[in-house]
Amino acid sequence: MFKRKYHIQYSYEDLKRIIEGLIEFKNHLISQGRYTDAVDELILKLYKQMK
């Protein structure tokens, strides 16, 4: 089945806020003892776009 791809445009400041939110979410998951692998991958992908 065909999957649609969406492209979102955001500024540097938006990207910075998204990453900060993901880091807070990761910390929340850690405090619950849950896995953070998916969040880690997303943070890394977004961080690479900042450079």
N, CA, C and O atoms as a Tripos MOL2 file, in Angstrom:
@<TRIPOS>MOLECULE
protein
  204   203    51     0     0
PROTEIN
NO_CHARGES

@<TRIPOS>ATOM
      1 N           0.8320   -1.1740    0.0000 N.3       1 MET1
      2 CA          0.0000    0.0000    0.0000 C.3       1 MET1
      3 C           0.8830    1.2450    0.0000 C.2       1 MET1
      4 O           1.9520    1.2630    0.6090 O.2       1 MET1
      5 N           0.4270    2.2630   -0.6790 N.am      2 PHE2
      6 CA          1.1750    3.5080   -0.8230 C.3       2 PHE2
      7 C           1.0610    4.3540    0.4400 C.2       2 PHE2
      8 O          -0.0410    4.6060    0.9260 O.2       2 PHE2
      9 N           2.1980    4.7910    0.9680 N.am      3 LYS3
     10 CA          2.1990    5.6730    2.1320 C.3       3 LYS3
     11 C           2.4730    7.0970    1.6730 C.2       3 LYS3
     12 O           3.3560    7.3380    0.8500 O.2       3 LYS3
     13 N           1.7150    8.0250    2.2070 N.am      4 ARG4
     14 CA          1.9460    9.4310    1.8820 C.3       4 ARG4
     15 C           3.0890    9.9730    2.7240 C.2       4 ARG4
     16 O           3.2510    9.6080    3.8890 O.2       4 ARG4
     17 N           3.8690   10.8400    2.1220 N.am      5 LYS5
     18 CA          4.9320   11.5150    2.8470 C.3       5 LYS5
     19 C           4.5630   12.9780    2.9780 C.2       5 LYS5
     20 O           4.0790   13.6010    2.0330 O.2       5 LYS5
     21 N           4.7940   13.5090    4.1430 N.am      6 TYR6
     22 CA          4.5020   14.9070    4.4020 C.3       6 TYR6
     23 C           5.8020   15.6320    4.6950 C.2       6 TYR6
     24 O           6.6960   15.0870    5.3430 O.2       6 TYR6
     25 N           5.9000   16.8440    4.2220 N.am      7 HIS7
     26 CA          7.0780   17.6710    4.4640 C.3       7 HIS7
     27 C           6.6380   18.9030    5.2360 C.2       7 HIS7
     28 O           5.7020   19.5970    4.8400 O.2       7 HIS7
     29 N           7.3130   19.1610    6.3230 N.am      8 ILE8
     30 CA          6.9790   20.2900    7.1750 C.3       8 ILE8
     31 C           8.1480   21.2700    7.1360 C.2       8 ILE8
     32 O           9.3070   20.8860    7.2920 O.2       8 ILE8
     33 N           7.8220   22.5320    6.9280 N.am      9 GLN9
     34 CA          8.8540   23.5600    6.9580 C.3       9 GLN9
     35 C           8.8050   24.2470    8.3120 C.2       9 GLN9
     36 O           7.7300   24.5820    8.8110 O.2       9 GLN9
     37 N           9.9640   24.4530    8.8950 N.am     10 TYR10
     38 CA         10.0390   25.0980   10.1890 C.3      10 TYR10
     39 C          11.3240   25.8980   10.2640 C.2      10 TYR10
     40 O          12.2930   25.6190    9.5590 O.2      10 TYR10
     41 N          11.3130   26.8910   11.1270 N.am     11 SER11
     42 CA         12.4860   27.7390   11.2970 C.3      11 SER11
     43 C          13.4650   27.0830   12.2620 C.2      11 SER11
     44 O          13.1700   26.0530   12.8690 O.2      11 SER11
     45 N          14.6100   27.6890   12.3890 N.am     12 TYR12
     46 CA         15.6250   27.2040   13.3220 C.3      12 TYR12
     47 C          15.0930   27.2280   14.7460 C.2      12 TYR12
     48 O          15.3230   26.2940   15.5140 O.2      12 TYR12
     49 N          14.3800   28.2990   15.1010 N.am     13 GLU13
     50 CA         13.8250   28.4120   16.4540 C.3      13 GLU13
     51 C          12.7720   27.3430   16.7100 C.2      13 GLU13
     52 O          12.7120   26.7800   17.8030 O.2      13 GLU13
     53 N          11.9420   27.0620   15.7110 N.am     14 ASP14
     54 CA         10.9380   26.0020   15.8460 C.3      14 ASP14
     55 C          11.6200   24.6520   16.0750 C.2      14 ASP14
     56 O          11.2070   23.8720   16.9330 O.2      14 ASP14
     57 N          12.6530   24.3970   15.3070 N.am     15 LEU15
     58 CA         13.3860   23.1380   15.4210 C.3      15 LEU15
     59 C          14.0090   23.0020   16.8140 C.2      15 LEU15
     60 O          14.0180   21.9200   17.4020 O.2      15 LEU15
     61 N          14.5200   24.1020   17.3190 N.am     16 LYS16
     62 CA         15.1160   24.1080   18.6520 C.3      16 LYS16
     63 C          14.0640   23.7670   19.7190 C.2      16 LYS16
     64 O          14.3410   23.0000   20.6410 O.2      16 LYS16
     65 N          12.8750   24.3300   19.5930 N.am     17 ARG17
     66 CA         11.7960   24.0600   20.5520 C.3      17 ARG17
     67 C          11.3160   22.6150   20.4570 C.2      17 ARG17
     68 O          11.0110   21.9860   21.4710 O.2      17 ARG17
     69 N          11.2520   22.1010   19.2460 N.am     18 ILE18
     70 CA         10.8240   20.7030   19.0550 C.3      18 ILE18
     71 C          11.8050   19.7660   19.7580 C.2      18 ILE18
     72 O          11.3920   18.8450   20.4610 O.2      18 ILE18
     73 N          13.0980   20.0010   19.5690 N.am     19 ILE19
     74 CA         14.1160   19.1550   20.1910 C.3      19 ILE19
     75 C          14.0490   19.2720   21.7110 C.2      19 ILE19
     76 O          14.1620   18.2640   22.4090 O.2      19 ILE19
     77 N          13.8670   20.4760   22.2320 N.am     20 GLU20
     78 CA         13.7480   20.6510   23.6850 C.3      20 GLU20
     79 C          12.5510   19.8790   24.2290 C.2      20 GLU20
     80 O          12.6360   19.2650   25.2920 O.2      20 GLU20
     81 N          11.4400   19.9090   23.5040 N.am     21 GLY21
     82 CA         10.2590   19.1640   23.9210 C.3      21 GLY21
     83 C          10.4890   17.6700   23.9040 C.2      21 GLY21
     84 O          10.0320   16.9540   24.7940 O.2      21 GLY21
     85 N          11.2000   17.1970   22.8890 N.am     22 LEU22
     86 CA         11.5090   15.7730   22.8040 C.3      22 LEU22
     87 C          12.4420   15.3410   23.9360 C.2      22 LEU22
     88 O          12.3120   14.2360   24.4640 O.2      22 LEU22
     89 N          13.3680   16.1990   24.3020 N.am     23 ILE23
     90 CA         14.2700   15.8760   25.4150 C.3      23 ILE23
     91 C          13.4840   15.7890   26.7200 C.2      23 ILE23
     92 O          13.7360   14.9050   27.5390 O.2      23 ILE23
     93 N          12.5260   16.7070   26.9180 N.am     24 GLU24
     94 CA         11.6780   16.6360   28.1160 C.3      24 GLU24
     95 C          10.8610   15.3450   28.1180 C.2      24 GLU24
     96 O          10.7140   14.6940   29.1520 O.2      24 GLU24
     97 N          10.3320   14.9850   26.9460 N.am     25 PHE25
     98 CA          9.5570   13.7490   26.8300 C.3      25 PHE25
     99 C          10.4320   12.5350   27.1210 C.2      25 PHE25
    100 O           9.9940   11.5910   27.7790 O.2      25 PHE25
    101 N          11.6620   12.5610   26.6330 N.am     26 LYS26
    102 CA         12.6020   11.4680   26.8880 C.3      26 LYS26
    103 C          12.8730   11.3350   28.3860 C.2      26 LYS26
    104 O          12.9000   10.2260   28.9200 O.2      26 LYS26
    105 N          13.0750   12.4660   29.0580 N.am     27 ASN27
    106 CA         13.3030   12.4330   30.5010 C.3      27 ASN27
    107 C          12.0980   11.8600   31.2350 C.2      27 ASN27
    108 O          12.2540   11.1350   32.2180 O.2      27 ASN27
    109 N          10.9010   12.1820   30.7630 N.am     28 HIS28
    110 CA          9.6790   11.6430   31.3550 C.3      28 HIS28
    111 C           9.6240   10.1230   31.1870 C.2      28 HIS28
    112 O           9.2760    9.3990   32.1200 O.2      28 HIS28
    113 N           9.9710    9.6500   29.9870 N.am     29 LEU29
    114 CA          9.9910    8.2070   29.7450 C.3      29 LEU29
    115 C          11.0170    7.5100   30.6260 C.2      29 LEU29
    116 O          10.7550    6.4280   31.1530 O.2      29 LEU29
    117 N          12.1730    8.1200   30.7860 N.am     30 ILE30
    118 CA         13.2190    7.5440   31.6280 C.3      30 ILE30
    119 C          12.7360    7.4350   33.0680 C.2      30 ILE30
    120 O          12.9870    6.4330   33.7370 O.2      30 ILE30
    121 N          12.0410    8.4690   33.5460 N.am     31 SER31
    122 CA         11.5510    8.4380   34.9240 C.3      31 SER31
    123 C          10.5040    7.3480   35.1320 C.2      31 SER31
    124 O          10.3060    6.8770   36.2510 O.2      31 SER31
    125 N           9.8320    6.9500   34.0490 N.am     32 GLN32
    126 CA          8.8560    5.8630   34.1250 C.3      32 GLN32
    127 C           9.4830    4.4990   33.8730 C.2      32 GLN32
    128 O           8.8190    3.4700   34.0030 O.2      32 GLN32
    129 N          10.7560    4.4930   33.5150 N.am     33 GLY33
    130 CA         11.4440    3.2380   33.2450 C.3      33 GLY33
    131 C          11.0960    2.6420   31.8920 C.2      33 GLY33
    132 O          11.1930    1.4300   31.7000 O.2      33 GLY33
    133 N          10.6890    3.4910   30.9500 N.am     34 ARG34
    134 CA         10.3060    3.0050   29.6170 C.3      34 ARG34
    135 C          11.4360    3.2290   28.6160 C.2      34 ARG34
    136 O          12.3700    3.9880   28.8770 O.2      34 ARG34
    137 N          11.3410    2.5660   27.4790 N.am     35 TYR35
    138 CA         12.3530    2.6830   26.4410 C.3      35 TYR35
    139 C          12.2840    4.0370   25.7500 C.2      35 TYR35
    140 O          11.2040    4.6030   25.5850 O.2      35 TYR35
    141 N          13.4440    4.5560   25.3450 N.am     36 THR36
    142 CA         13.5130    5.8610   24.6910 C.3      36 THR36
    143 C          14.1300    5.7820   23.3020 C.2      36 THR36
    144 O          14.4910    6.8110   22.7300 O.2      36 THR36
    145 N          14.2560    4.5930   22.7570 N.am     37 ASP37
    146 CA         14.9410    4.4020   21.4820 C.3      37 ASP37
    147 C          14.3450    5.2370   20.3550 C.2      37 ASP37
    148 O          15.0820    5.8810   19.6080 O.2      37 ASP37
    149 N          13.0290    5.2340   20.2230 N.am     38 ALA38
    150 CA         12.3800    5.9660   19.1290 C.3      38 ALA38
    151 C          12.5870    7.4710   19.2790 C.2      38 ALA38
    152 O          12.8220    8.1730   18.2960 O.2      38 ALA38
    153 N          12.4970    7.9580   20.5100 N.am     39 VAL39
    154 CA         12.6920    9.3890   20.7550 C.3      39 VAL39
    155 C          14.1460    9.7670   20.4880 C.2      39 VAL39
    156 O          14.4190   10.8330   19.9360 O.2      39 VAL39
    157 N          15.0730    8.9050   20.8740 N.am     40 ASP40
    158 CA         16.4990    9.1590   20.6200 C.3      40 ASP40
    159 C          16.7740    9.2900   19.1240 C.2      40 ASP40
    160 O          17.4980   10.1920   18.7010 O.2      40 ASP40
    161 N          16.2030    8.4020   18.3290 N.am     41 GLU41
    162 CA         16.4050    8.4510   16.8780 C.3      41 GLU41
    163 C          15.8490    9.7340   16.2860 C.2      41 GLU41
    164 O          16.4750   10.3420   15.4180 O.2      41 GLU41
    165 N          14.6860   10.1450   16.7470 N.am     42 LEU42
    166 CA         14.0730   11.3660   16.2340 C.3      42 LEU42
    167 C          14.8710   12.5970   16.6250 C.2      42 LEU42
    168 O          15.0490   13.5030   15.8110 O.2      42 LEU42
    169 N          15.3530   12.6420   17.8560 N.am     43 ILE43
    170 CA         16.1920   13.7670   18.3000 C.3      43 ILE43
    171 C          17.4440   13.8450   17.4370 C.2      43 ILE43
    172 O          17.8380   14.9310   17.0100 O.2      43 ILE43
    173 N          18.0620   12.7170   17.1820 N.am     44 LEU44
    174 CA         19.2780   12.6960   16.3680 C.3      44 LEU44
    175 C          19.0200   13.1800   14.9490 C.2      44 LEU44
    176 O          19.8060   13.9600   14.4100 O.2      44 LEU44
    177 N          17.9300   12.7280   14.3370 N.am     45 LYS45
    178 CA         17.5940   13.1580   12.9770 C.3      45 LYS45
    179 C          17.3550   14.6660   12.9100 C.2      45 LYS45
    180 O          17.8230   15.3370   11.9900 O.2      45 LYS45
    181 N          16.6300   15.1840   13.8820 N.am     46 LEU46
    182 CA         16.3470   16.6200   13.8840 C.3      46 LEU46
    183 C          17.5960   17.4370   14.1950 C.2      46 LEU46
    184 O          17.7970   18.5140   13.6330 O.2      46 LEU46
    185 N          18.4310   16.9240   15.0910 N.am     47 TYR47
    186 CA         19.6590   17.6350   15.4390 C.3      47 TYR47
    187 C          20.5810   17.7470   14.2220 C.2      47 TYR47
    188 O          21.2430   18.7670   14.0340 O.2      47 TYR47
    189 N          20.6230   16.7040   13.4040 N.am     48 LYS48
    190 CA         21.4600   16.7440   12.2050 C.3      48 LYS48
    191 C          20.9760   17.8000   11.2240 C.2      48 LYS48
    192 O          21.7790   18.3420   10.4660 O.2      48 LYS48
    193 N          19.6840   18.1040   11.2200 N.am     49 GLN49
    194 CA         19.1490   19.1260   10.3320 C.3      49 GLN49
    195 C          19.5300   20.5300   10.7990 C.2      49 GLN49
    196 O          19.5170   21.4710   10.0060 O.2      49 GLN49
    197 N          19.8640   20.6720   12.0560 N.am     50 MET50
    198 CA         20.2390   21.9890   12.5880 C.3      50 MET50
    199 C          21.5940   22.4330   12.0580 C.2      50 MET50
    200 O          21.8720   23.6300   11.9900 O.2      50 MET50
    201 N          22.4260   21.4970   11.6880 N.am     51 LYS51
    202 CA         23.7810   21.8470   11.2520 C.3      51 LYS51
    203 C          23.8530   22.1210    9.7920 C.2      51 LYS51
    204 O          24.9270   22.4290    9.2740 O.2      51 LYS51
@<TRIPOS>BOND
     1     1     2 1
     2     2     3 1
     3     3     4 2
     4     3     5 am
     5     5     6 1
     6     6     7 1
     7     7     8 2
     8     7     9 am
     9     9    10 1
    10    10    11 1
    11    11    12 2
    12    11    13 am
    13    13    14 1
    14    14    15 1
    15    15    16 2
    16    15    17 am
    17    17    18 1
    18    18    19 1
    19    19    20 2
    20    19    21 am
    21    21    22 1
    22    22    23 1
    23    23    24 2
    24    23    25 am
    25    25    26 1
    26    26    27 1
    27    27    28 2
    28    27    29 am
    29    29    30 1
    30    30    31 1
    31    31    32 2
    32    31    33 am
    33    33    34 1
    34    34    35 1
    35    35    36 2
    36    35    37 am
    37    37    38 1
    38    38    39 1
    39    39    40 2
    40    39    41 am
    41    41    42 1
    42    42    43 1
    43    43    44 2
    44    43    45 am
    45    45    46 1
    46    46    47 1
    47    47    48 2
    48    47    49 am
    49    49    50 1
    50    50    51 1
    51    51    52 2
    52    51    53 am
    53    53    54 1
    54    54    55 1
    55    55    56 2
    56    55    57 am
    57    57    58 1
    58    58    59 1
    59    59    60 2
    60    59    61 am
    61    61    62 1
    62    62    63 1
    63    63    64 2
    64    63    65 am
    65    65    66 1
    66    66    67 1
    67    67    68 2
    68    67    69 am
    69    69    70 1
    70    70    71 1
    71    71    72 2
    72    71    73 am
    73    73    74 1
    74    74    75 1
    75    75    76 2
    76    75    77 am
    77    77    78 1
    78    78    79 1
    79    79    80 2
    80    79    81 am
    81    81    82 1
    82    82    83 1
    83    83    84 2
    84    83    85 am
    85    85    86 1
    86    86    87 1
    87    87    88 2
    88    87    89 am
    89    89    90 1
    90    90    91 1
    91    91    92 2
    92    91    93 am
    93    93    94 1
    94    94    95 1
    95    95    96 2
    96    95    97 am
    97    97    98 1
    98    98    99 1
    99    99   100 2
   100    99   101 am
   101   101   102 1
   102   102   103 1
   103   103   104 2
   104   103   105 am
   105   105   106 1
   106   106   107 1
   107   107   108 2
   108   107   109 am
   109   109   110 1
   110   110   111 1
   111   111   112 2
   112   111   113 am
   113   113   114 1
   114   114   115 1
   115   115   116 2
   116   115   117 am
   117   117   118 1
   118   118   119 1
   119   119   120 2
   120   119   121 am
   121   121   122 1
   122   122   123 1
   123   123   124 2
   124   123   125 am
   125   125   126 1
   126   126   127 1
   127   127   128 2
   128   127   129 am
   129   129   130 1
   130   130   131 1
   131   131   132 2
   132   131   133 am
   133   133   134 1
   134   134   135 1
   135   135   136 2
   136   135   137 am
   137   137   138 1
   138   138   139 1
   139   139   140 2
   140   139   141 am
   141   141   142 1
   142   142   143 1
   143   143   144 2
   144   143   145 am
   145   145   146 1
   146   146   147 1
   147   147   148 2
   148   147   149 am
   149   149   150 1
   150   150   151 1
   151   151   152 2
   152   151   153 am
   153   153   154 1
   154   154   155 1
   155   155   156 2
   156   155   157 am
   157   157   158 1
   158   158   159 1
   159   159   160 2
   160   159   161 am
   161   161   162 1
   162   162   163 1
   163   163   164 2
   164   163   165 am
   165   165   166 1
   166   166   167 1
   167   167   168 2
   168   167   169 am
   169   169   170 1
   170   170   171 1
   171   171   172 2
   172   171   173 am
   173   173   174 1
   174   174   175 1
   175   175   176 2
   176   175   177 am
   177   177   178 1
   178   178   179 1
   179   179   180 2
   180   179   181 am
   181   181   182 1
   182   182   183 1
   183   183   184 2
   184   183   185 am
   185   185   186 1
   186   186   187 1
   187   187   188 2
   188   187   189 am
   189   189   190 1
   190   190   191 1
   191   191   192 2
   192   191   193 am
   193   193   194 1
   194   194   195 1
   195   195   196 2
   196   195   197 am
   197   197   198 1
   198   198   199 1
   199   199   200 2
   200   199   201 am
   201   201   202 1
   202   202   203 1
   203   203   204 2
@<TRIPOS>SUBSTRUCTURE
     1 MET1         2 RESIDUE 1 A MET
     2 PHE2         6 RESIDUE 1 A PHE
     3 LYS3        10 RESIDUE 1 A LYS
     4 ARG4        14 RESIDUE 1 A ARG
     5 LYS5        18 RESIDUE 1 A LYS
     6 TYR6        22 RESIDUE 1 A TYR
     7 HIS7        26 RESIDUE 1 A HIS
     8 ILE8        30 RESIDUE 1 A ILE
     9 GLN9        34 RESIDUE 1 A GLN
    10 TYR10       38 RESIDUE 1 A TYR
    11 SER11       42 RESIDUE 1 A SER
    12 TYR12       46 RESIDUE 1 A TYR
    13 GLU13       50 RESIDUE 1 A GLU
    14 ASP14       54 RESIDUE 1 A ASP
    15 LEU15       58 RESIDUE 1 A LEU
    16 LYS16       62 RESIDUE 1 A LYS
    17 ARG17       66 RESIDUE 1 A ARG
    18 ILE18       70 RESIDUE 1 A ILE
    19 ILE19       74 RESIDUE 1 A ILE
    20 GLU20       78 RESIDUE 1 A GLU
    21 GLY21       82 RESIDUE 1 A GLY
    22 LEU22       86 RESIDUE 1 A LEU
    23 ILE23       90 RESIDUE 1 A ILE
    24 GLU24       94 RESIDUE 1 A GLU
    25 PHE25       98 RESIDUE 1 A PHE
    26 LYS26      102 RESIDUE 1 A LYS
    27 ASN27      106 RESIDUE 1 A ASN
    28 HIS28      110 RESIDUE 1 A HIS
    29 LEU29      114 RESIDUE 1 A LEU
    30 ILE30      118 RESIDUE 1 A ILE
    31 SER31      122 RESIDUE 1 A SER
    32 GLN32      126 RESIDUE 1 A GLN
    33 GLY33      130 RESIDUE 1 A GLY
    34 ARG34      134 RESIDUE 1 A ARG
    35 TYR35      138 RESIDUE 1 A TYR
    36 THR36      142 RESIDUE 1 A THR
    37 ASP37      146 RESIDUE 1 A ASP
    38 ALA38      150 RESIDUE 1 A ALA
    39 VAL39      154 RESIDUE 1 A VAL
    40 ASP40      158 RESIDUE 1 A ASP
    41 GLU41      162 RESIDUE 1 A GLU
    42 LEU42      166 RESIDUE 1 A LEU
    43 ILE43      170 RESIDUE 1 A ILE
    44 LEU44      174 RESIDUE 1 A LEU
    45 LYS45      178 RESIDUE 1 A LYS
    46 LEU46      182 RESIDUE 1 A LEU
    47 TYR47      186 RESIDUE 1 A TYR
    48 LYS48      190 RESIDUE 1 A LYS
    49 GLN49      194 RESIDUE 1 A GLN
    50 MET50      198 RESIDUE 1 A MET
    51 LYS51      202 RESIDUE 1 A LYS
